[in-house]
Amino acid sequence: MAKSDSFFIRANVLVDDSANFAFSNIDLGAYVDALGKSVLRIHNVSASITTGVGAADGQGVAPKMDAGLGDSCSWQITTQDQTGMVLPSNRAVVSSGSVWAFNQDGLSAPPAQAYEADMLPQEWTNGYLVAVESMQLGASAGGNWAATANLTVSVVLECTVETMTQAAAMALALSQQ
């Protein structure tokens, strides 16, 4: 297989603090062409949960939670469009993570306690092959995050483009749809 230099794909999704599922599409059309034998290999994924554009305290900082409350935020990258969060055992899931947080302060503040699951960089020994032309970054957050936080899940994917036989690329693409 021919290999390319690694490059980075970045994506964000703004998550409402109402437990609704939000998503954004990650366009891979410039890198993936199963008929043309081109596939994407994801080597690792890094994720962060911060405030987003329009947040009262500025973007890119720790999001605030309502006073004395706890809640969660979960995210997933899938090869198929979803209408809600799915378990990591779903064959469409490429990567996922969650954070459960608690603000013990008496006023709105960033959480003082947090438990993170799968939030460390996710690395694969041989990478994760993707042969679909778009993926979905989806997320959901509970209602106890401060309404002014504009909670944002951001991911960075380190990738390379490789070639496969047309039959192998098409079989992989069909299995991921």
C-alpha positions as CSV (number, residue, x, y, z in Angstrom):
1,M,0.0,0.0,0.0
2,A,1.2,3.5,-0.9
3,K,1.4,5.8,2.1
4,S,1.2,9.6,2.4
5,D,2.5,12.0,5.0
6,S,0.2,12.4,7.9
7,F,-2.2,15.4,8.1
8,F,-4.9,16.5,10.5
9,I,-8.6,16.8,10.1
10,R,-10.4,19.0,12.6
11,A,-14.1,19.1,13.5
12,N,-16.4,20.8,16.1
13,V,-19.9,20.3,17.2
14,L,-21.9,22.8,19.3
15,V,-23.8,20.9,22.0
16,D,-26.9,22.4,23.5
17,D,-27.3,21.9,27.3
18,S,-30.7,20.2,26.9
19,A,-29.7,16.6,26.4
20,N,-30.5,16.9,22.7
21,F,-28.2,15.1,20.2
22,A,-26.2,17.5,17.9
23,F,-24.0,16.6,15.1
24,S,-21.8,17.9,12.3
25,N,-20.5,16.1,9.2
26,I,-16.8,15.5,8.6
27,D,-16.3,15.7,4.8
28,L,-13.8,13.1,3.6
29,G,-14.5,13.4,-0.1
30,A,-11.1,15.0,-0.8
31,Y,-9.3,12.0,0.7
32,V,-11.6,8.9,0.1
33,D,-12.6,7.5,-3.3
34,A,-13.4,3.8,-3.0
35,L,-13.8,3.4,-6.8
36,G,-10.4,5.1,-7.2
37,K,-8.9,2.8,-4.5
38,S,-8.2,5.7,-2.1
39,V,-9.0,5.2,1.6
40,L,-8.3,7.1,4.8
41,R,-6.3,5.7,7.7
42,I,-6.9,7.4,11.1
43,H,-3.9,7.0,13.3
44,N,-5.2,8.7,16.4
45,V,-8.0,11.0,17.7
46,S,-7.7,13.7,20.3
47,A,-10.8,15.4,21.7
48,S,-11.6,18.3,24.0
49,I,-14.8,19.7,25.5
50,T,-14.6,23.5,25.9
51,T,-16.7,26.6,25.5
52,G,-17.5,27.6,21.9
53,V,-18.1,30.7,19.8
54,G,-20.3,33.2,21.6
55,A,-19.7,31.8,25.1
56,A,-20.0,34.4,27.8
57,D,-16.5,33.7,29.1
58,G,-14.8,33.4,25.7
59,Q,-14.2,30.4,23.6
60,G,-11.8,27.5,24.2
61,V,-11.9,27.6,28.0
62,A,-13.4,25.3,30.6
63,P,-17.2,25.3,30.4
64,K,-19.2,26.3,33.4
65,M,-21.9,24.2,35.2
66,D,-24.8,25.4,37.2
67,A,-24.2,25.8,41.0
68,G,-24.0,22.6,43.0
69,L,-24.9,20.3,40.1
70,G,-23.3,17.5,38.0
71,D,-23.9,16.3,34.5
72,S,-22.2,14.6,31.5
73,C,-21.2,15.2,27.9
74,S,-20.6,12.4,25.5
75,W,-19.4,12.4,21.9
76,Q,-18.9,9.9,19.1
77,I,-17.4,9.8,15.6
78,T,-19.3,7.4,13.3
79,T,-19.2,6.2,9.7
80,Q,-23.0,6.4,9.5
81,D,-25.4,9.3,10.3
82,Q,-27.0,8.8,13.7
83,T,-30.0,10.4,15.4
84,G,-28.7,9.9,18.9
85,M,-25.8,8.5,20.8
86,V,-25.0,4.8,20.2
87,L,-22.8,2.3,22.1
88,P,-19.2,1.9,21.2
89,S,-20.0,-1.7,20.2
90,N,-22.0,-0.3,17.2
91,R,-20.0,-1.1,14.1
92,A,-20.3,2.5,12.9
93,V,-18.4,3.9,15.9
94,V,-14.9,4.9,15.1
95,S,-14.1,6.8,18.3
96,S,-16.1,8.0,21.4
97,G,-15.7,9.6,24.8
98,S,-17.6,10.9,27.8
99,V,-17.0,13.2,30.7
100,W,-19.1,13.3,33.9
101,A,-18.5,16.5,35.9
102,F,-19.7,18.1,39.2
103,N,-19.6,21.7,40.2
104,Q,-19.6,21.8,44.0
105,D,-19.4,25.6,44.2
106,G,-22.4,27.7,45.2
107,L,-22.4,29.6,41.9
108,S,-21.9,28.8,38.2
109,A,-18.3,27.7,37.7
110,P,-16.2,25.2,35.8
111,P,-16.6,21.7,37.4
112,A,-14.3,21.0,40.3
113,Q,-14.6,17.2,39.8
114,A,-14.6,15.2,36.6
115,Y,-14.5,11.6,35.5
116,E,-13.4,11.1,31.9
117,A,-13.9,7.9,29.8
118,D,-12.0,7.5,26.5
119,M,-11.0,11.2,26.5
120,L,-7.3,10.5,26.2
121,P,-5.9,10.4,22.7
122,Q,-7.2,7.3,21.0
123,E,-4.5,5.5,19.1
124,W,-4.6,2.3,17.1
125,T,-1.5,0.1,16.3
126,N,-2.2,0.0,12.6
127,G,-4.7,2.8,12.4
128,Y,-8.4,2.7,11.6
129,L,-9.3,2.4,7.9
130,V,-12.2,4.5,6.6
131,A,-13.7,4.2,3.1
132,V,-16.8,6.3,3.3
133,E,-16.8,9.9,2.0
134,S,-18.1,11.5,5.3
135,M,-18.2,10.7,9.0
136,Q,-20.4,12.3,11.7
137,L,-19.2,13.9,14.9
138,G,-22.2,13.7,17.3
139,A,-22.6,14.8,20.9
140,S,-25.0,15.2,23.7
141,A,-24.8,17.1,27.0
142,G,-27.1,17.2,30.0
143,G,-29.0,20.3,31.1
144,N,-26.8,21.2,34.1
145,W,-24.1,22.9,32.1
146,A,-24.4,26.7,32.2
147,A,-26.6,28.0,29.4
148,T,-23.9,30.6,28.6
149,A,-21.2,28.0,28.1
150,N,-22.0,27.1,24.5
151,L,-20.4,23.7,25.1
152,T,-18.3,22.6,22.1
153,V,-16.8,19.2,21.4
154,S,-13.7,19.4,19.2
155,V,-11.7,16.6,17.7
156,V,-8.4,16.4,15.8
157,L,-7.7,13.3,13.7
158,E,-4.2,12.4,12.5
159,C,-4.6,10.7,9.1
160,T,-2.9,9.4,6.0
161,V,-4.3,8.4,2.6
162,E,-3.6,5.0,1.3
163,T,-4.5,2.9,-1.7
164,M,-6.2,-0.5,-1.7
165,T,-7.5,-2.7,-4.5
166,Q,-10.8,-1.5,-5.8
167,A,-12.6,-4.6,-4.6
168,A,-11.1,-4.2,-1.1
169,A,-11.9,-0.5,-0.9
170,M,-15.5,-1.1,-2.1
171,A,-16.0,-3.9,0.4
172,L,-14.7,-1.7,3.2
173,A,-17.0,1.2,2.1
174,L,-20.0,-1.1,2.0
175,S,-19.3,-2.5,5.4
176,Q,-19.1,1.0,6.9
177,Q,-22.4,2.3,5.4
